[in-house]
Amino acid sequence: MKRMKTFLTYVLLVIGFFALSIILENALLLSMYSKISGEFDGYYSKTNSKFGIHNVDSKSCSVNGYINFDLINSTGKYIENEYLKVELYNKQNLLADTEYFIISNMQPWESKTFKIKFTANNIKYFKMSIVSEVPDKSNIVNILGWDVDLTNVFGLGIDLSNLTIFGKNIKDIINWVNIKTTGRGIWIWFLSIASGIPRWAYLIGWMFIVGIL
């Protein structure tokens, strides 16, 4: 009888553990991501017309986020090669990142689905627009979350784009020692490993912690 009661206790603990893990998992997902607002300027200067946008779904958390939407070629013209400019702003209303995505081979009134994923901290809102050219970023490096143009460092007219240290270009050195980028990569790697661990392994670990095993 005592063994039966012990067995039933374990069964109830297992059921309770799985129920609690599902609740906490759903709560964690809901708390991590929240909706972000944005605006879209679809003006197309070449034809003095506009692109349209529908079905926008945009969310972010403390480390990343996404923007999903349908882009409509409502200009009435065939679009061979243009770009979608996406600017991401954080909670301090500072520009955190700017990305460009190609728009090519779109027939009039054709719709294309974009699923944009970004890695940036605490994004609050975004701005999207249509441009015909993208800037040259070959001399821009990211230092602790800040984009620095090596041809004009902080607007002081200092050109470090050709500077070499121990035979290596400064761009390669800065990218190699970028602690923030490295730490972010390690964190994403840890989350990917943790998400692949089966729940029964968490259960066994929890039993060891509480002293059941």
C-alpha positions as CSV (number, residue, x, y, z in Angstrom):
1,M,0.0,0.0,0.0
2,K,2.8,2.3,0.9
3,R,4.5,1.7,-2.4
4,M,1.3,2.4,-4.3
5,K,0.9,5.7,-2.5
6,T,4.5,6.6,-3.4
7,F,3.9,5.6,-7.0
8,L,0.7,7.7,-7.2
9,T,2.6,10.6,-5.6
10,Y,5.2,10.4,-8.3
11,V,2.6,10.3,-11.0
12,L,0.8,13.3,-9.7
13,L,4.2,15.1,-9.5
14,V,4.9,14.3,-13.1
15,I,1.5,15.5,-14.2
16,G,1.8,18.6,-12.2
17,F,5.3,19.3,-13.5
18,F,4.2,19.0,-17.2
19,A,1.1,21.2,-16.5
20,L,3.2,23.8,-14.8
21,S,5.9,23.7,-17.6
22,I,3.2,24.3,-20.3
23,I,1.7,27.2,-18.4
24,L,5.1,28.8,-17.7
25,E,6.3,28.2,-21.3
26,N,3.2,30.0,-22.7
27,A,3.5,32.8,-20.2
28,L,7.2,33.2,-21.0
29,L,6.5,33.5,-24.8
30,L,3.8,36.0,-24.2
31,S,5.9,38.1,-21.9
32,M,9.0,38.0,-24.1
33,Y,7.3,39.5,-27.2
34,S,5.1,42.5,-27.4
35,K,3.6,44.3,-30.4
36,I,5.5,47.3,-31.8
37,S,4.1,50.1,-33.9
38,G,5.4,51.4,-37.1
39,E,4.7,53.5,-40.2
40,F,5.1,52.9,-43.9
41,D,5.9,55.6,-46.5
42,G,5.2,53.9,-49.8
43,Y,5.9,56.9,-52.0
44,Y,7.7,55.9,-55.2
45,S,9.4,58.9,-56.7
46,K,10.0,57.5,-60.1
47,T,6.3,57.4,-60.9
48,N,4.9,59.7,-58.2
49,S,2.8,56.9,-56.9
50,K,2.7,54.6,-53.8
51,F,3.2,51.1,-52.7
52,G,0.6,49.5,-50.4
53,I,1.1,47.3,-47.3
54,H,-1.3,44.9,-45.6
55,N,-1.4,42.2,-42.9
56,V,1.3,43.7,-40.7
57,D,2.4,41.6,-37.8
58,S,5.3,43.1,-35.8
59,K,6.7,42.1,-32.4
60,S,9.9,42.4,-30.5
61,C,11.5,41.4,-27.2
62,S,14.7,42.5,-25.4
63,V,17.0,40.8,-27.9
64,N,15.2,40.4,-31.3
65,G,12.0,40.6,-33.1
66,Y,10.2,40.4,-36.5
67,I,8.1,42.3,-39.0
68,N,5.8,40.3,-41.3
69,F,3.7,42.0,-44.0
70,D,2.4,41.9,-47.6
71,L,3.8,44.5,-49.9
72,I,1.5,45.5,-52.8
73,N,2.8,47.0,-56.0
74,S,0.0,49.6,-56.3
75,T,2.1,51.9,-58.5
76,G,0.6,50.6,-61.7
77,K,4.2,50.0,-63.0
78,Y,6.5,47.0,-63.3
79,I,9.2,47.2,-60.6
80,E,12.5,45.7,-61.7
81,N,14.8,46.6,-58.8
82,E,14.1,48.8,-55.8
83,Y,14.8,48.5,-52.1
84,L,12.7,48.5,-48.9
85,K,14.4,50.6,-46.2
86,V,13.6,49.5,-42.6
87,E,14.6,51.7,-39.7
88,L,14.4,50.4,-36.1
89,Y,14.0,52.7,-33.1
90,N,14.5,51.7,-29.5
91,K,12.7,52.8,-26.3
92,Q,14.9,55.8,-26.1
93,N,13.7,56.9,-29.6
94,L,17.2,56.3,-30.9
95,L,17.9,54.7,-34.3
96,A,19.2,51.3,-33.4
97,D,19.5,49.7,-36.8
98,T,18.8,50.2,-40.5
99,E,18.3,47.3,-43.0
100,Y,17.6,47.2,-46.7
101,F,15.7,44.5,-48.6
102,I,15.5,44.2,-52.3
103,I,12.2,44.5,-54.2
104,S,12.5,42.9,-57.6
105,N,10.4,41.7,-60.6
106,M,7.0,42.9,-59.2
107,Q,4.2,43.1,-61.7
108,P,1.5,45.8,-61.3
109,W,-0.8,44.9,-58.3
110,E,1.4,41.9,-57.5
111,S,1.7,41.1,-53.7
112,K,4.8,39.8,-52.1
113,T,5.1,38.6,-48.5
114,F,8.1,39.8,-46.4
115,K,9.2,38.1,-43.2
116,I,11.9,40.3,-41.7
117,K,13.8,39.1,-38.6
118,F,16.1,41.4,-36.7
119,T,18.5,41.3,-33.8
120,A,18.3,44.5,-31.8
121,N,17.6,45.5,-28.2
122,N,14.2,46.8,-27.0
123,I,12.8,48.0,-30.3
124,K,9.8,50.2,-29.9
125,Y,8.7,51.2,-33.4
126,F,9.9,51.1,-37.0
127,K,9.8,53.2,-40.2
128,M,9.7,51.7,-43.7
129,S,10.1,53.4,-47.0
130,I,11.0,52.8,-50.7
131,V,14.4,53.8,-52.0
132,S,16.3,53.2,-55.2
133,E,19.9,52.9,-53.8
134,V,21.5,51.5,-50.7
135,P,24.5,53.2,-48.9
136,D,28.0,51.7,-49.0
137,K,28.5,50.0,-45.7
138,S,31.9,48.5,-46.4
139,N,33.6,51.0,-44.0
140,I,31.0,50.9,-41.3
141,V,31.6,48.7,-38.2
142,N,29.4,48.1,-35.2
143,I,31.1,48.9,-31.8
144,L,29.0,48.0,-28.8
145,G,25.8,48.6,-30.7
146,W,26.9,51.8,-32.5
147,D,27.5,52.0,-36.2
148,V,30.8,53.9,-36.8
149,D,31.9,55.1,-40.2
150,L,35.6,54.6,-40.3
151,T,36.0,57.1,-43.1
152,N,34.6,59.9,-40.8
153,V,34.8,58.7,-37.2
154,F,32.0,60.4,-35.2
155,G,31.9,63.2,-37.7
156,L,35.4,64.5,-36.8
157,G,36.8,64.0,-40.3
158,I,39.1,61.2,-39.1
159,D,39.7,58.5,-41.7
160,L,40.6,55.1,-40.2
161,S,39.4,52.9,-43.1
162,N,42.9,52.0,-44.2
163,L,44.5,51.7,-40.8
164,T,46.2,48.4,-40.2
165,I,47.5,46.9,-36.9
166,F,49.9,44.0,-36.9
167,G,49.0,43.5,-40.6
168,K,45.2,43.4,-40.1
169,N,42.7,46.0,-41.1
170,I,41.1,47.7,-38.2
171,K,37.6,46.6,-39.5
172,D,38.6,43.0,-39.0
173,I,40.1,43.6,-35.5
174,I,37.0,45.6,-34.3
175,N,34.6,43.0,-35.5
176,W,36.7,40.2,-33.9
177,V,36.7,41.9,-30.4
178,N,33.1,43.1,-30.6
179,I,32.0,41.8,-27.1
180,K,28.4,42.7,-27.5
181,T,28.0,40.8,-30.8
182,T,29.9,37.8,-29.4
183,G,27.8,37.7,-26.2
184,R,24.6,37.9,-28.2
185,G,25.7,35.0,-30.4
186,I,26.5,32.9,-27.3
187,W,23.1,33.7,-25.8
188,I,21.3,32.7,-29.0
189,W,23.3,29.5,-29.1
190,F,22.5,28.7,-25.5
191,L,18.7,29.3,-26.1
192,S,18.9,27.0,-29.2
193,I,20.5,24.3,-27.1
194,A,18.1,24.7,-24.2
195,S,15.1,24.5,-26.5
196,G,16.2,21.2,-27.8
197,I,16.4,19.5,-24.4
198,P,13.4,17.2,-24.0
199,R,11.0,17.9,-21.1
200,W,11.7,14.5,-19.4
201,A,15.3,15.7,-18.9
202,Y,14.0,18.8,-17.1
203,L,11.8,16.5,-15.0
204,I,14.7,14.3,-14.0
205,G,16.8,17.4,-13.1
206,W,14.0,18.9,-11.1
207,M,13.6,15.6,-9.2
208,F,17.3,15.7,-8.3
209,I,17.0,19.2,-7.1
210,V,14.0,18.6,-4.8
211,G,15.5,15.3,-3.5
212,I,13.1,12.8,-5.0
213,L,15.9,11.0,-6.7
